[in-house]
Amino acid sequence: MKTISCFSYKGGAGRSTLALNVVPFLAEKLNATPDQPLILVDLDVDSCGLTFLFDLANKPRIATMNVQHLFGKGGSIPQAEEDEDIHDHSVLSGLFPVGEFFGFEDKAIVCLPARPQARLSETENGNYDYSDKNFADFVRVCRDYDCAGILFDAPVGGQCTANWANQYASHIMCVMRPTQQFRKGTDRFFDDYDRTNARGQNIIVIPNVVPTDELTIKGKDENGQEEIRSYPNYAKEDIQKIFSDNIERHNNRYNMELVTGDVFGIPKVDRFMWQEGVLRNVPRTELNEHERLALKQYEKVAEIISRD
C-alpha cells in the first residue's frame, strides 16, 4: 500500500490543488476500487484544504467522522476483524465517498476530512503535541484491508500532523514554489529532516506554480560579482545545486525528474487563481498549452509514485 504525504515547508505552495490534480491519475495507476479504495486524509486541520474543496465542512456526519475526533484524545480506530468486509468497518465504511468528483466510482476514492476550527490537544505555545497512536492504527487498518493507498494532505512545516504524515509516508511530494525563499527554505528543511529522520523515504521534489514567461534579473554570484540570471532556467539549476548535498549525503532518495525533465515543475495555471479544480475533468479542447503541460506533469508524479 502506497502512503503519500503532500507537503510543503511553508504555506502558499499550491499543495492542496496539486494533490487534488494528482489524485485521479494516482487512483488509476493504483487500481483503486470500492473494495480497495484510495483514501484521502485532510491533515491540515487549521486550513482544511481538501475538506473545503470537496464541500464536506457542513455535512452532518463530519461531527464525528473527522481527523480531530478520530486521531485526537478519546478517538479510537477498531482493528480489522478476520473476514470482516471493508464496508462493515465502523471507520472505513464511514469515510466520505468522493470518487465521482474525479470521474470514478464514488467509493473508489474516499476522504477523511478535518473539521474546521476543531483542534487536537495543544501545548501552551499553541503547537500540536499529541500521540500518533490513533493515526498509526488508522494506517495499519488501511493496510490490513489492502487499500490502494493513502494520500495525506499535510500542513506546513513541523506541525504535529505534518510530522505524522511524513513519518508514515513511503513517498513525500515535496511541493515548492520556484522562488528564492522556497528554494533555500525547502532545502534547509529537508537537510535537517534527513539528519533526524533518514529512513529510506522517496522524496519527490516538485516545483509548483512555475511562471511560464521568461525573465532576466541581475544578481550576484558566490564571489559577489554581478551576473545576469535567466529565469526559469536559473531557478532550475539552483534547485539542482542546493539539493545536491542532500542527494549525496543522506539515506532518503530524492527524485528530481520534475526539476531536470523537459518541463520544469508544474506550470502556473491561471484558472486556479480563481477556482481550484481538476484539469483532467476539463475537455482537452478547452485546455491551453500550459494547462496541458500541467496535466502531463500531474500524471508524471503519479507514475513516479506507482513505480517506486
C-alpha positions in Angstrom: 0.0 0.0 0.0 1.4 3.4 -1.0 1.4 6.1 1.7 1.9 9.6 0.3 2.4 12.9 2.0 1.7 16.1 0.1 3.9 18.5 2.0 5.5 22.0 1.8 7.8 23.6 4.3 5.7 26.8 4.2 2.3 27.9 3.0 1.4 29.2 -0.4 2.9 26.4 -2.5 -0.4 25.3 -4.0 -0.1 22.0 -2.2 -3.8 21.0 -1.9 -4.6 21.9 -5.5 -1.6 19.8 -6.7 -2.8 16.9 -4.6 -6.3 17.3 -6.0 -5.0 17.0 -9.5 -2.7 14.1 -8.9 -5.5 12.0 -7.3 -7.3 10.8 -10.4 -4.0 9.6 -12.0 -2.9 8.0 -8.8 -6.3 6.2 -8.4 -5.9 4.9 -11.9 -2.3 3.7 -11.6 -3.0 2.1 -8.1 -6.2 0.4 -9.4 -8.5 2.0 -6.8 -11.9 0.3 -6.4 -14.7 0.5 -3.8 -13.2 -2.7 -2.3 -9.7 -1.3 -2.4 -10.1 2.5 -2.3 -7.6 5.3 -2.4 -8.0 7.2 0.9 -7.5 10.9 1.1 -6.9 12.4 4.6 -7.0 16.1 5.3 -4.4 16.6 7.9 -4.2 20.4 7.5 -6.5 20.9 10.5 -6.1 24.7 10.5 -6.8 25.3 6.9 -8.8 22.2 5.9 -8.0 22.4 2.2 -9.4 19.2 0.9 -12.4 19.5 3.2 -13.4 22.8 1.6 -12.6 21.7 -1.9 -14.9 18.7 -1.5 -17.6 20.8 0.3 -17.6 18.5 3.3 -17.4 21.1 6.1 -21.1 21.3 6.7 -22.0 17.6 6.3 -23.8 16.3 9.4 -21.5 13.2 9.7 -18.4 15.4 9.9 -19.2 15.9 13.6 -17.7 12.5 14.4 -16.1 11.5 11.1 -13.1 13.8 11.1 -9.4 13.8 11.7 -9.5 15.6 15.1 -12.2 13.3 16.5 -10.6 10.0 15.4 -6.9 10.9 15.9 -7.3 13.1 19.0 -7.8 12.3 22.6 -10.7 9.9 23.1 -10.6 8.7 19.5 -10.0 5.1 18.5 -9.6 3.0 15.3 -11.0 -0.5 15.6 -8.8 -3.2 14.2 -9.8 -5.1 11.2 -11.7 -8.3 12.3 -11.0 -11.5 10.5 -13.2 -12.0 7.4 -14.8 -8.6 8.0 -15.6 -6.7 4.8 -14.1 -3.2 4.5 -17.7 -1.9 4.0 -18.6 -3.1 7.5 -15.6 -1.5 9.3 -17.0 1.2 11.5 -14.5 3.9 10.5 -13.5 3.0 6.9 -17.2 2.5 5.9 -18.0 6.0 7.2 -15.4 7.8 5.1 -16.9 10.3 2.6 -17.1 9.0 -1.0 -15.6 11.5 -3.5 -14.8 9.3 -6.5 -17.5 10.9 -8.7 -15.7 14.2 -8.2 -12.9 12.7 -10.3 -15.0 10.6 -12.6 -14.5 7.3 -10.7 -17.0 5.0 -8.9 -17.9 7.1 -5.9 -16.5 4.8 -3.2 -13.2 4.1 -5.1 -11.9 7.3 -3.6 -12.9 8.3 -0.1 -12.0 11.2 2.2 -11.5 11.7 5.9 -12.0 15.4 6.3 -10.8 17.8 9.0 -13.4 19.7 11.0 -13.0 23.4 10.7 -12.0 25.1 13.9 -11.7 21.8 15.8 -8.3 21.1 17.3 -6.2 18.2 18.6 -4.7 18.6 22.0 -2.4 21.6 22.2 0.6 22.6 24.3 0.7 26.1 25.9 2.6 27.6 23.0 0.0 26.5 20.5 1.8 23.8 18.7 0.1 20.4 18.4 1.5 17.8 20.7 -0.3 14.5 20.8 0.5 10.8 20.4 0.3 9.3 16.9 -1.2 6.0 18.2 -4.6 6.5 16.7 -3.1 7.7 13.4 -0.8 4.7 13.3 -3.8 2.4 14.0 -5.6 4.0 11.0 -2.7 3.4 8.7 -2.4 -0.2 9.9 -6.2 -0.9 9.4 -6.0 0.5 5.8 -3.0 -1.8 5.2 -4.9 -4.8 6.6 -7.7 -4.2 4.2 -5.2 -3.8 1.3 -6.4 -0.4 0.4 -4.9 1.0 -2.8 -3.2 3.8 -1.0 -3.4 6.8 1.4 -2.7 10.4 0.4 -2.2 12.8 3.3 -2.7 16.4 2.6 -0.3 17.6 5.3 0.0 21.0 6.9 3.2 23.0 6.5 6.5 22.8 8.5 6.9 20.9 11.7 3.3 20.7 12.9 2.2 17.5 14.6 0.0 16.2 11.8 2.7 17.1 9.2 5.2 15.1 11.2 2.8 12.1 11.3 2.2 12.3 7.5 5.9 12.4 6.7 6.9 9.8 9.2 4.4 7.2 7.8 4.8 8.1 4.2 6.6 5.9 1.7 6.6 8.9 -0.6 6.8 12.6 0.2 5.6 15.0 -2.5 7.8 18.0 -1.6 5.9 20.9 -3.1 7.7 24.2 -3.5 7.4 27.4 -5.5 10.5 28.2 -7.5 11.2 31.4 -5.6 14.4 32.0 -3.7 12.9 31.7 -0.2 11.2 28.4 -1.2 14.4 27.0 -2.8 16.6 27.8 0.2 14.0 27.1 2.9 12.9 23.8 1.4 16.5 22.6 1.1 17.2 23.6 4.7 14.1 21.9 6.0 14.8 18.6 4.3 18.5 18.8 5.2 17.5 18.9 8.8 14.7 16.3 8.2 17.2 13.9 6.8 19.6 14.3 9.7 17.0 13.2 12.2 14.5 11.1 10.2 16.5 9.3 7.5 14.7 6.1 6.8 14.9 5.5 3.1 11.8 7.5 2.0 11.2 8.7 -1.5 11.1 12.5 -1.7 9.8 13.8 -5.0 10.9 17.5 -5.5 8.0 19.3 -7.2 8.4 23.0 -8.2 4.8 24.3 -8.5 3.1 27.3 -9.9 6.1 27.9 -12.1 5.8 31.1 -14.2 5.7 30.5 -17.9 7.2 33.8 -19.0 10.9 34.1 -19.3 12.6 36.8 -17.2 16.1 38.2 -16.9 17.2 39.6 -13.5 20.5 41.0 -12.2 22.1 39.1 -9.3 25.4 38.3 -7.7 27.4 35.1 -7.8 29.2 33.4 -4.9 32.1 35.8 -5.2 29.9 38.9 -5.1 30.3 39.6 -8.8 27.3 40.8 -10.8 25.7 38.3 -13.1 22.7 38.1 -15.3 20.2 35.4 -14.4 17.7 34.0 -16.9 14.5 32.6 -15.3 13.2 29.9 -15.0 16.5 28.2 -16.0 18.4 29.8 -13.2 15.8 28.5 -10.6 16.0 25.0 -12.2 19.8 25.0 -11.9 19.7 26.4 -8.4 17.4 23.7 -7.1 19.7 21.0 -8.5 22.6 22.7 -6.9 21.2 23.2 -3.4 19.7 19.7 -3.2 22.9 18.0 -4.4 24.3 17.7 -0.9 21.1 16.1 0.4 21.1 13.7 -2.5 24.7 12.7 -1.9 24.8 12.6 1.9 21.5 11.2 3.2 19.6 7.9 3.2 16.4 9.3 1.8 16.1 9.2 -2.0 15.4 12.3 -4.0 13.6 12.2 -7.3 14.4 15.2 -9.4 12.5 14.3 -12.6 10.2 17.3 -12.3 13.2 19.5 -12.0 15.5 18.1 -14.7 12.9 16.9 -17.2 11.8 18.6 -20.4 9.1 20.5 -18.5 10.3 22.3 -15.3 7.9 21.6 -12.5 4.2 22.3 -12.7 3.4 25.4 -14.9 1.2 28.1 -13.3 -2.5 27.5 -14.1 -4.3 30.9 -14.2 -7.7 29.4 -13.6 -6.6 28.1 -10.2 -6.1 31.7 -9.1 -9.9 32.0 -9.1 -11.2 28.5 -8.6 -9.3 25.3 -7.9 -10.4 22.3 -10.0 -9.3 19.1 -11.6 -7.8 19.7 -15.1 -8.4 16.1 -16.0 -12.2 16.8 -15.9 -11.9 19.7 -18.4 -12.4 18.9 -22.1 -9.0 18.8 -23.7 -10.1 21.3 -26.3 -10.7 23.8 -23.6 -7.2 23.5 -22.1 -4.4 25.9 -23.1 -0.8 24.9 -23.7 0.3 25.4 -20.1 -2.6 23.5 -18.7 -1.9 20.6 -20.9 1.7 20.6 -19.7 0.5 20.8 -16.1 -1.8 17.8 -16.7 1.1 15.8 -18.1 3.2 16.6 -15.0 0.4 15.6 -12.6 0.4 12.2 -14.4 4.2 12.0 -14.1 4.0 12.5 -10.3 1.5 9.6 -10.1 3.7 7.5 -12.3 6.8 8.1 -10.1 4.8 7.1 -7.0 3.3 4.0 -8.6 6.6 2.6 -9.9 8.9 3.4 -6.9 
